[in-house]
Amino acid sequence: MFLTMALLRKGISGKQWIGKYRRPRAITWQMKRNMLVHLEREAENEYWISRPYMTTEQERGHAAERRAQNWLKIKETKFQTFPEHKYIADHLSHLNTTKTWSS
């Protein structure tokens, strides 16, 4: 269809590099080389991902102690920044009526 359109219309309508009926780009040797590098890298990644570093038995609970320590650190910092409690007796101390008033 592209060939027919190009032959009958004597050229590509509109902008030749964008759109539904655009002109296909020429494949250069750099593009082929880059694609091979990309595919080799992807194959190597798949190779390393398919072989786990630890067994499932080793993986289960291996970071529990570290995570617990991190949680304790976070909890301690939150407690340090937490404001002191405000007691009602301190807040309403100006309303004490136990004083003896002189008349």
Backbone as CSV, one residue per row, in Angstrom:
resi,resn,N_x,N_y,N_z,CA_x,CA_y,CA_z,C_x,C_y,C_z
1,MET,0.822,-1.183,0.000,0.000,0.000,0.000,0.876,1.260,0.000
2,PHE,1.952,1.226,0.750,2.829,2.394,0.760,3.431,2.624,-0.609
3,LEU,3.852,1.565,-1.257,4.435,1.679,-2.588,3.403,2.209,-3.573
4,THR,2.178,1.718,-3.506,1.118,2.181,-4.403,0.847,3.657,-4.183
5,MET,0.758,4.059,-2.912,0.493,5.471,-2.610,1.629,6.345,-3.138
6,ALA,2.853,5.881,-2.954,3.994,6.680,-3.390,4.046,6.776,-4.910
7,LEU,3.728,5.688,-5.592,3.792,5.688,-7.046,2.652,6.484,-7.669
8,LEU,1.466,6.353,-7.135,0.319,7.038,-7.741,0.282,8.522,-7.422
9,ARG,0.703,8.894,-6.237,0.608,10.296,-5.838,1.851,11.086,-6.175
10,LYS,2.866,10.448,-6.607,4.122,11.136,-6.919,4.705,11.785,-5.666
11,GLY,4.715,11.062,-4.575,5.289,11.595,-3.351,4.399,11.317,-2.152
12,ILE,4.902,11.636,-1.008,4.194,11.390,0.242,3.474,12.664,0.627
13,SER,2.186,12.521,0.916,1.406,13.704,1.273,1.751,14.162,2.673
14,GLY,1.738,15.456,2.880,2.000,16.014,4.194,3.460,15.897,4.582
15,LYS,3.708,15.825,5.863,5.084,15.688,6.336,5.530,14.242,6.149
16,GLN,6.718,14.069,5.583,7.125,12.723,5.202,7.632,11.879,6.365
17,TRP,7.976,12.468,7.510,8.553,11.693,8.600,7.570,11.401,9.728
18,ILE,6.364,11.997,9.700,5.387,11.729,10.757,4.062,11.354,10.132
19,GLY,3.216,10.693,10.901,1.876,10.371,10.434,1.725,8.902,10.083
20,LYS,0.502,8.568,9.649,0.176,7.174,9.355,0.932,6.674,8.118
21,TYR,1.041,7.498,7.099,1.696,7.098,5.856,3.056,7.759,5.730
22,ARG,3.858,7.665,6.771,5.162,8.314,6.759,6.188,7.493,5.979
23,ARG,7.276,8.149,5.654,8.361,7.496,4.944,9.190,6.683,5.929
24,PRO,9.462,5.424,5.639,10.248,4.621,6.576,11.698,5.071,6.616
25,ARG,12.287,5.033,7.826,13.680,5.441,7.979,14.607,4.366,7.457
26,ALA,15.722,4.784,6.937,16.735,3.849,6.479,17.478,3.297,7.697
27,ILE,17.727,1.989,7.706,18.433,1.347,8.802,19.928,1.450,8.533
28,THR,20.661,2.067,9.450,22.103,2.252,9.279,22.860,1.189,10.066
29,TRP,24.156,1.100,9.837,24.963,0.115,10.547,25.081,0.464,12.028
30,GLN,24.997,1.766,12.360,25.039,2.158,13.774,23.778,1.673,14.501
31,MET,22.639,1.772,13.796,21.392,1.305,14.410,21.444,-0.192,14.651
32,LYS,21.997,-0.935,13.691,22.123,-2.385,13.862,23.062,-2.712,15.020
33,ARG,24.188,-2.001,15.108,25.149,-2.235,16.179,24.527,-1.933,17.540
34,ASN,23.838,-0.805,17.630,23.207,-0.436,18.901,22.144,-1.440,19.311
35,MET,21.408,-1.955,18.336,20.379,-2.943,18.655,21.021,-4.233,19.150
36,LEU,22.144,-4.640,18.532,22.836,-5.838,19.004,23.372,-5.651,20.423
37,VAL,23.930,-4.490,20.712,24.426,-4.208,22.065,23.275,-4.267,23.060
38,HIS,22.147,-3.696,22.685,20.974,-3.687,23.558,20.478,-5.110,23.810
39,LEU,20.402,-5.913,22.765,19.922,-7.288,22.927,20.891,-8.133,23.745
40,GLU,22.204,-7.923,23.567,23.184,-8.654,24.372,23.070,-8.276,25.846
41,ARG,22.900,-6.987,26.110,22.746,-6.536,27.496,21.484,-7.134,28.113
42,GLU,20.406,-7.165,27.352,19.156,-7.723,27.854,19.296,-9.218,28.129
43,ALA,20.004,-9.927,27.243,20.226,-11.363,27.453,21.054,-11.605,28.711
44,GLU,22.067,-10.779,28.948,22.880,-10.933,30.148,22.059,-10.651,31.404
45,ASN,21.211,-9.629,31.345,20.344,-9.335,32.488,19.405,-10.505,32.780
46,GLU,18.821,-11.082,31.737,17.935,-12.226,31.938,18.701,-13.402,32.528
47,TYR,19.944,-13.585,32.107,20.770,-14.664,32.656,20.959,-14.483,34.155
48,TRP,21.328,-13.273,34.580,21.598,-13.053,36.004,20.321,-13.044,36.825
49,ILE,19.220,-12.587,36.261,17.960,-12.587,37.000,17.449,-14.010,37.193
50,SER,17.713,-14.889,36.230,17.190,-16.249,36.314,17.926,-17.095,37.349
51,ARG,19.084,-16.665,37.840,19.837,-17.414,38.840,19.862,-16.630,40.148
52,PRO,19.064,-17.053,41.133,18.983,-16.285,42.373,20.275,-16.356,43.181
53,TYR,20.525,-15.303,43.932,21.720,-15.215,44.767,21.589,-16.115,45.990
54,MET,20.382,-16.160,46.557,20.137,-16.971,47.743,19.057,-18.001,47.440
55,THR,19.083,-19.089,48.186,18.019,-20.076,48.063,16.781,-19.540,48.778
56,THR,15.651,-20.179,48.538,14.415,-19.707,49.178,14.494,-19.857,50.695
57,GLU,15.197,-20.885,51.182,15.344,-21.058,52.634,16.191,-19.940,53.234
58,GLN,17.262,-19.552,52.524,18.103,-18.464,53.014,17.367,-17.131,52.930
59,GLU,16.553,-16.985,51.915,15.879,-15.713,51.695,14.811,-15.438,52.748
60,ARG,14.175,-16.493,53.252,13.089,-16.314,54.211,13.632,-15.782,55.532
61,GLY,13.289,-14.552,55.862,13.661,-13.958,57.142,15.107,-13.520,57.254
62,HIS,15.809,-13.367,56.147,17.230,-13.015,56.247,17.447,-11.575,56.690
63,ALA,16.462,-10.708,56.502,16.643,-9.303,56.863,15.743,-8.888,58.023
64,ALA,15.181,-9.846,58.733,14.234,-9.509,59.803,14.900,-8.713,60.919
65,GLU,16.106,-9.105,61.299,16.796,-8.410,62.395,17.151,-6.981,61.998
66,ARG,17.652,-6.809,60.780,18.007,-5.462,60.306,16.770,-4.571,60.225
67,ARG,15.668,-5.133,59.716,14.441,-4.342,59.618,13.905,-3.968,60.993
68,ALA,14.023,-4.885,61.966,13.573,-4.586,63.320,14.408,-3.461,63.926
69,GLN,15.715,-3.492,63.704,16.577,-2.417,64.218,16.255,-1.083,63.560
70,ASN,16.020,-1.095,62.263,15.644,0.144,61.579,14.335,0.687,62.127
71,TRP,13.371,-0.205,62.395,12.091,0.238,62.930,12.271,0.845,64.315
72,LEU,13.141,0.248,65.132,13.386,0.805,66.462,14.013,2.191,66.372
73,LYS,14.919,2.387,65.426,15.521,3.715,65.240,14.456,4.739,64.851
74,ILE,13.589,4.364,63.936,12.527,5.276,63.496,11.608,5.604,64.664
75,LYS,11.265,4.576,65.451,10.368,4.780,66.585,11.004,5.702,67.626
76,GLU,12.303,5.519,67.876,12.983,6.369,68.858,13.027,7.824,68.402
77,THR,13.283,8.058,67.126,13.316,9.442,66.647,11.936,10.079,66.728
78,LYS,10.884,9.293,66.504,9.535,9.852,66.636,9.216,10.196,68.078
79,PHE,9.659,9.333,69.018,9.417,9.629,70.424,10.208,10.842,70.887
80,GLN,11.388,11.061,70.337,12.195,12.208,70.728,11.555,13.520,70.274
81,THR,10.901,13.518,69.138,10.288,14.746,68.633,8.856,14.922,69.118
82,PHE,8.331,13.943,69.831,6.955,14.036,70.316,6.882,15.041,71.461
83,PRO,5.928,15.955,71.430,5.858,16.958,72.504,5.407,16.339,73.830
84,GLU,5.734,17.041,74.925,5.341,16.544,76.244,3.833,16.643,76.403
85,HIS,3.320,15.801,77.289,1.882,15.795,77.532,1.459,17.072,78.251
86,LYS,0.287,17.547,77.889,-0.284,18.706,78.571,-1.402,18.201,79.469
87,TYR,-1.292,18.496,80.754,-2.268,18.007,81.708,-3.329,19.078,81.933
88,ILE,-4.528,18.623,82.185,-5.647,19.552,82.378,-5.424,20.394,83.629
89,ALA,-4.863,19.800,84.666,-4.637,20.540,85.909,-3.686,21.716,85.670
90,ASP,-2.677,21.528,84.860,-1.749,22.619,84.560,-2.417,23.680,83.696
91,HIS,-3.245,23.230,82.798,-3.868,24.161,81.859,-4.925,25.022,82.553
92,LEU,-5.615,24.413,83.516,-6.702,25.132,84.186,-6.318,25.586,85.594
93,SER,-5.010,25.692,85.869,-4.584,26.040,87.230,-5.010,27.453,87.620
94,HIS,-5.275,28.310,86.680,-5.676,29.682,87.011,-7.115,29.739,87.529
95,LEU,-7.833,28.627,87.443,-9.215,28.618,87.911,-9.366,28.049,89.326
96,ASN,-8.240,27.789,90.002,-8.316,27.237,91.354,-9.038,28.225,92.278
97,THR,-9.977,27.690,93.067,-10.733,28.532,93.998,-10.453,28.162,95.451
98,THR,-9.354,27.520,95.718,-9.034,27.119,97.077,-8.398,28.240,97.864
99,LYS,-8.125,29.360,97.208,-7.527,30.488,97.927,-8.554,31.100,98.866
100,THR,-8.066,31.691,99.924,-8.957,32.421,100.814,-8.951,33.872,100.406
101,TRP,-10.072,34.399,100.180,-10.205,35.783,99.729,-10.403,36.700,100.924
102,SER,-9.687,37.746,100.904,-9.887,38.705,102.000,-11.014,39.663,101.622
103,SER,-11.856,39.959,102.548,-12.973,40.830,102.238,-12.869,42.217,102.823
